[in-house]
Amino acid sequence: MNVINVHERTIASPLSKVQAVFATLASAKDLMWPVKQWPKMKLNQGLEVGSRGGHGPIRYFVDAAIPGESVQFRFEQPQGFHGVHRFTIKAVDDQHTHLYHIIDMQTRGLDILSWSLGIRWLHDALLEDAFDQVENHLCGTRRHTEWNWWVKTLRRALK
């Protein structure tokens, strides 16, 4: 099954400030990943090409990185995930920055079901939480995207 999953948000903050938050991804002082609600993203060499890690049961490595602009991860686990996920940031104007995340992959075997019934829904909630966190940190807002009933059910079942 072909999967294209996109999340994007424009943040009312200059590129340089969003870049500073983006640079903390997967670090000990991560300001981007919502570690209070989700398994921490860990990478053995930070946002460097070749760095390996993941979050929860999802494993990947950095196969492309442009500091302050983008990082692309290639899936290693689950075995039925063949493709990438990528974060990109771009200035919209002097006071606004666009955050973008895409999964572009093929799923195979039982991982078609794991994506369709579980991982997709959890992933969507995680990304919205991450974008909320960036926006709240930089803009002083208190944005909180509500999880849908299925995400709440999956999280209760996984405890």
Protein Blocks (a to p, Z undefined) as FASTA:
>chain_A
ZZdddddddddddfklmmmmmmmgopaklckbcfklpccdddfkljaehiacdehjbccd
dfbdcehkbccdddfbdfklgcddddddddfblmbccdddddddddehjllmmmmmmmmm
mmmmmmmmmmmmmmmmmnopacdcdddfklmmmmmmmZZ
